[in-house]
Amino acid sequence: MTTPQALSHLRVLDLSRVLAGPWASQMLADLGAEVLKIEHPDRGDDTRGWGPPFVRSADGTQRESAYFLCTNRNKRSVALDIGTSEGQAAVRALAAESDVLIENFKVGGLAKYGLDYASLSALNPRLVYCSITGFGQTGPYAQRPGYDFMIQGLGGLMSLTGAPDGEPMKVGVALTDVLTGLHAVSGILAALAWRDRSGQGQHLDLALLDVQVSCLANQAMSYLVTGDSPGRIGNAHPSIVPYQAFPTADGDMILAVGNDSQFAAFCRTAGHTEWAADERFATNAARVRHRDVLVPLLRQTTVMRSTQEWIALLEKANVPCGPINTLAQVFADPQVLARGLRQDLPHPQFGSVPTVASPLRLSKTPVRYERAAPPLGTDTEAVLATLSTTQETPKP
């Protein structure tokens, strides 16, 4: 008998598209929730067409984007046109029998279909309804569309990312979307915990901008404390030295010295014990003040050995360090292999497709990898057939 997963008692109705909402619903699906992905019968999720790269069937007639596959595993696809009365009735019937609904339409965009929180909570007072937008349900920007790239800029992240003399840079993945998905899961689980005590669902108003600003972490606090806006400093750290990338004889490595004893250990390993005794470098605060002197000295030393030689020496000395891997090197890394961070899932069109494993490791209710991201509409008839017989079964 298969052990139930942590959230296998829940049904999630996912009306979201692209990344933030689907990232949240995939996490819930990984934890066992039944996630019904509602998609337009013709277009589906926008990301189905975001490629190349695509995975293709053996005969070349079917394809799916890598982007869509990365964030929609363990879900069921239900094709409904919510612009029609039949589609609206189907979503309402499903919402009446669901625990969570996730959507990322523009503010007020679902009200005209009778699918907003006020309408659906009247049908199902226990419904946890999560709205994800660029700027939230209130404020002067509420009606604006919001995308990860523009939020990274508007929310300050790009002002902190990149070389001092280069252009502002976005992060290499849509990090604001991913962080919003993570916060959505936290908020949904909190709302479900409250429902367990109160019997009432609630509306979660989640904004990409709110998430981005809140995740500026120490950089935001540095500004609030000093009134000075931090700038771009490349791979260096504003408050820790040395904590950045350094050149080696055959590439680069990361040196992440977090305290004075680690710095002293590095100095011994590098053959420069005098640096640890130098009052300019003996403490982290002093090293931050004199980074312009210290960093060039370190760079002159690190280029004398290869990356792997440094890593071998510094790991023995308990000095945090590491390589800068390509993704090919990441997925060949022995620790990544040991942790099973690549999984392969069955797919009805492609045989199997790879996926990146969930980082959640639960001892009693582990994540299960049951199905890859589904073909458009593949579960429509089966899902609608399960609706309560007390309701008229809508047509897709």
C-alpha positions in Angstrom: 0.0 0.0 0.0 1.4 3.4 -1.0 1.8 5.8 1.9 -0.2 9.0 1.4 1.9 12.1 0.7 1.8 15.2 2.9 -0.8 17.1 0.7 -2.5 14.1 -0.9 -5.8 15.2 0.7 -5.8 18.5 -1.2 -7.1 19.6 -4.7 -5.5 22.6 -6.3 -7.1 24.4 -9.2 -4.3 26.1 -11.1 -5.4 29.0 -13.5 -1.9 30.5 -13.6 0.6 30.5 -16.5 4.3 31.0 -17.2 6.4 30.6 -14.0 5.5 32.1 -10.6 2.1 30.4 -10.3 3.1 27.1 -12.0 6.2 27.0 -9.8 4.0 27.1 -6.7 1.5 24.6 -8.0 4.3 22.2 -9.0 5.7 22.3 -5.4 2.2 21.5 -4.1 1.9 18.6 -6.7 5.3 17.3 -5.7 4.0 17.1 -2.1 1.0 15.0 -3.2 -1.7 17.6 -4.0 -3.9 16.9 -7.0 -3.2 19.8 -9.2 -5.6 20.6 -12.1 -3.9 22.9 -14.6 -6.6 24.8 -16.4 -5.5 25.8 -19.9 -7.1 27.3 -23.0 -8.0 24.5 -25.4 -6.1 26.1 -28.3 -3.2 28.0 -26.8 -2.5 26.3 -23.5 0.1 27.8 -21.2 2.2 30.5 -23.0 5.4 28.6 -22.1 4.4 25.6 -24.3 5.7 27.7 -27.2 8.7 29.2 -25.4 11.6 27.6 -27.3 13.8 26.2 -28.6 14.8 24.0 -27.0 12.0 21.5 -27.4 11.6 17.9 -26.6 10.2 16.1 -29.7 8.5 12.8 -30.4 10.3 10.1 -32.3 8.4 10.9 -35.5 8.8 14.7 -35.0 5.1 15.4 -35.0 4.9 16.4 -31.3 6.9 18.8 -29.3 7.0 20.4 -25.9 9.3 23.3 -24.7 11.9 22.6 -22.0 10.5 25.7 -20.3 7.0 24.3 -19.9 8.4 20.9 -18.8 10.5 22.5 -16.0 7.5 23.7 -14.0 4.5 21.5 -14.7 5.3 18.0 -13.6 2.9 15.9 -11.5 -0.1 17.9 -12.8 -3.2 17.1 -14.8 -4.1 19.3 -17.8 -7.8 20.3 -18.2 -8.6 22.3 -21.3 -11.3 24.9 -20.7 -12.2 28.2 -22.4 -13.2 30.5 -19.5 -14.4 33.0 -22.1 -17.4 30.7 -22.6 -20.3 30.1 -20.2 -19.6 26.4 -20.3 -15.9 26.9 -19.4 -16.9 29.3 -16.5 -19.4 26.7 -15.2 -16.8 24.0 -15.3 -14.3 26.1 -13.3 -16.9 27.1 -10.8 -17.9 23.4 -10.3 -14.2 22.5 -9.9 -13.6 25.4 -7.4 -16.6 24.2 -5.3 -14.7 20.9 -4.8 -11.2 22.3 -4.5 -9.1 23.5 -1.6 -6.8 26.0 -3.3 -7.0 28.1 -6.4 -4.0 29.9 -7.9 -4.3 32.6 -10.6 -2.2 35.3 -12.2 -4.7 37.3 -14.2 -4.6 41.1 -14.1 -6.3 42.7 -11.1 -10.0 42.2 -11.6 -9.5 40.2 -14.7 -11.5 37.1 -13.5 -14.4 39.1 -12.1 -16.1 39.4 -15.5 -16.2 35.6 -15.6 -17.6 35.2 -12.1 -14.3 33.5 -11.1 -12.9 36.1 -8.7 -12.4 35.5 -5.0 -15.7 37.0 -4.0 -17.7 34.9 -6.4 -15.9 31.6 -5.7 -15.7 32.0 -1.9 -19.5 32.3 -1.9 -19.6 28.9 -3.5 -16.8 27.4 -1.3 -16.1 29.4 1.9 -13.1 27.0 2.6 -11.3 27.9 -0.6 -7.8 29.4 -0.3 -7.5 31.7 -3.3 -4.0 32.9 -4.3 -3.7 35.8 -6.7 -0.3 36.5 -8.1 0.3 39.8 -9.9 3.2 42.1 -10.7 2.2 44.8 -8.2 -0.6 43.5 -6.0 -4.3 44.2 -5.7 -3.8 47.8 -4.5 -1.6 50.8 -5.1 -1.0 53.1 -8.1 0.6 50.3 -10.1 -2.0 47.7 -9.5 -3.3 47.7 -13.1 0.1 47.4 -14.7 1.3 44.1 -16.1 4.4 42.7 -14.3 7.2 40.5 -15.6 10.2 39.1 -13.8 12.8 41.1 -15.9 11.1 44.5 -15.3 10.6 43.7 -11.6 14.3 42.8 -11.2 15.0 46.4 -12.5 12.2 48.3 -10.7 12.7 46.4 -7.5 16.4 47.2 -7.2 18.0 43.8 -7.8 19.7 44.9 -11.1 21.2 47.9 -9.4 23.2 45.4 -7.3 24.1 42.9 -10.0 26.9 43.2 -12.4 30.4 44.8 -12.6 30.9 48.3 -11.2 31.9 49.6 -14.7 29.4 47.5 -16.6 25.7 47.7 -17.3 23.1 46.6 -14.8 22.4 42.9 -15.1 19.5 40.6 -14.4 20.0 37.3 -12.7 20.5 34.4 -15.1 17.2 32.7 -14.1 13.8 34.4 -13.5 14.6 34.6 -9.8 11.8 36.9 -8.9 9.2 34.6 -10.4 10.8 31.6 -8.6 10.9 33.4 -5.2 7.3 34.5 -5.7 6.3 30.9 -6.3 8.1 29.9 -3.1 6.3 32.6 -1.1 3.0 31.6 -2.6 3.5 28.1 -1.3 4.3 29.4 2.2 1.2 31.7 2.2 -1.0 28.9 0.9 0.2 26.5 3.6 -0.3 29.1 6.2 -3.9 29.8 5.0 -4.6 26.1 5.0 -3.3 25.8 8.6 -5.7 28.7 9.6 -8.5 27.0 7.8 -7.9 23.9 9.9 -8.6 25.9 13.0 -11.3 28.3 11.7 -13.0 26.4 8.9 -12.5 29.5 6.6 -10.5 30.0 3.5 -9.0 33.4 2.5 -7.6 35.5 -0.3 -3.8 35.7 -0.7 -2.6 38.9 -2.5 0.9 38.2 -3.7 3.0 40.7 -5.8 6.2 40.1 -7.6 7.4 43.6 -6.5 6.7 42.9 -2.9 8.6 39.7 -3.1 11.6 41.2 -4.9 11.9 44.1 -2.4 11.5 41.8 0.6 14.3 39.5 -0.7 16.9 42.3 -1.0 17.7 41.1 2.5 21.0 42.6 3.9 21.3 45.0 1.0 17.9 46.6 1.8 18.7 46.8 5.4 22.1 48.4 4.6 20.2 51.1 2.7 17.6 51.6 5.5 20.3 51.9 8.2 22.6 54.2 6.3 20.5 56.0 3.7 23.1 55.1 1.0 22.1 53.0 -2.0 24.5 50.1 -2.4 26.0 49.8 -5.9 27.3 47.0 -8.2 30.5 45.4 -7.0 30.6 42.4 -9.3 31.2 39.1 -7.5 32.5 40.8 -4.4 30.5 41.0 -1.1 29.7 44.4 0.4 30.4 43.3 4.0 32.8 40.3 3.8 36.4 40.1 2.3 37.6 37.9 0.7 34.3 36.6 -0.6 34.3 36.6 -4.4 35.7 34.9 -7.5 39.5 34.7 -8.0 41.5 33.7 -11.1 43.5 30.5 -11.0 46.1 29.0 -13.4 43.3 27.4 -15.5 40.2 29.4 -14.8 38.5 30.8 -11.7 37.4 29.7 -8.3 35.2 31.0 -5.5 36.8 31.9 -2.2 34.2 32.5 0.5 36.0 33.4 3.8 33.4 33.9 6.4 35.5 34.7 9.5 39.0 35.6 10.7 40.1 32.1 11.5 39.2 31.0 8.0 41.3 33.9 6.6 44.2 32.8 8.8 43.9 29.3 7.5 43.9 30.5 3.9 47.0 32.6 4.6 48.8 29.6 6.0 47.8 27.5 3.0 48.8 30.2 0.5 52.2 30.7 2.2 51.5 34.2 3.4 51.0 34.1 7.1 52.1 37.7 7.3 48.7 38.8 5.9 46.8 37.4 8.8 49.1 39.3 11.2 48.8 42.6 9.2 46.5 45.0 11.1 45.0 46.0 7.7 43.8 42.4 7.2 43.6 40.7 10.6 39.8 41.3 11.0 37.0 41.2 8.5 36.1 44.9 9.2 39.7 45.8 8.4 39.7 43.7 5.3 36.5 45.4 4.0 38.2 48.8 4.6 41.4 47.7 2.8 39.9 45.4 0.1 41.6 47.5 -2.6 45.0 46.5 -1.2 44.2 42.9 -0.2 42.3 41.7 -3.3 45.1 42.4 -5.8 47.5 40.5 -3.5 45.2 37.5 -3.4 44.7 37.5 -7.1 48.5 37.4 -7.6 48.6 34.4 -5.4 45.6 32.4 -6.7 46.8 32.4 -10.3 49.8 30.3 -9.2 47.8 27.0 -8.9 44.9 25.4 -10.8 41.4 25.5 -9.5 41.4 21.8 -8.4 44.8 22.2 -6.7 43.4 25.1 -4.7 40.2 23.3 -3.8 42.1 20.3 -2.6 44.4 22.4 -0.4 41.7 24.7 0.9 39.2 22.0 1.7 41.9 20.3 3.9 42.3 23.6 5.7 38.5 24.0 6.1 38.4 27.2 4.0 35.1 27.5 2.0 35.9 27.4 -1.7 34.6 25.9 -4.9 34.6 25.9 -8.7 32.4 27.8 -11.1 30.6 25.0 -12.9 28.8 24.9 -16.2 25.5 23.1 -16.1 27.1 20.1 -17.8 29.6 20.0 -14.9 26.8 20.5 -12.4 24.8 17.5 -13.5 28.0 15.4 -13.6 29.1 16.4 -10.1 29.3 13.4 -7.8 27.3 15.2 -5.0 24.5 16.1 -7.5 24.5 12.5 -8.8 24.4 11.1 -5.2 21.4 13.3 -4.3 19.5 12.3 -7.4 18.9 15.8 -8.7 18.1 14.6 -12.1 15.1 12.4 -12.5 13.5 11.0 -15.6 9.7 10.9 -15.9 7.3 9.0 -18.2 5.6 11.0 -20.9 2.9 9.7 -23.2 4.3 11.4 -26.3 8.1 11.3 -25.7 8.6 8.1 -23.7 10.4 9.9 -20.9 11.7 13.4 -20.2 14.3 14.6 -17.7 13.4 16.9 -14.8 15.3 18.5 -11.9 14.4 16.9 -8.6 12.6 18.8 -5.7 15.0 19.8 -3.0 12.4 18.8 -0.3 13.5 15.6 1.5 10.7 14.5 3.9 11.4 11.4 5.9 7.8 10.2 6.3 6.1 11.7 3.1 8.8 11.9 0.4 8.2 13.6 -2.9 7.1 11.2 -5.6 7.8 11.8 -9.3 4.8 10.3 -11.0 4.4 12.1 -14.3 6.0 14.7 -16.5 4.2 17.9 -17.5 1.1 16.8 -19.3 0.0 17.2 -22.9 -2.6 19.9 -23.4 -6.0 18.8 -22.3 -5.1 15.2 -21.8 -7.1 14.9 -18.5 -10.1 17.1 -19.4 -12.8 14.4 -19.8 -11.5 12.3 -16.8 -11.5 15.2 -14.4 -14.9 16.6 -15.4 -16.4 13.1 -15.0 -15.4 13.1 -11.4 -17.4 16.2 -10.4 -20.2 15.6 -7.8 -23.2 14.0 -9.3 -25.3 16.6 -7.4 -24.0 19.2 -10.0 -24.7 19.3 -13.7 -21.4 18.1 -15.3 -20.2 21.0 -17.5 -18.8 20.5 -21.0 -15.3 21.6 -21.8 
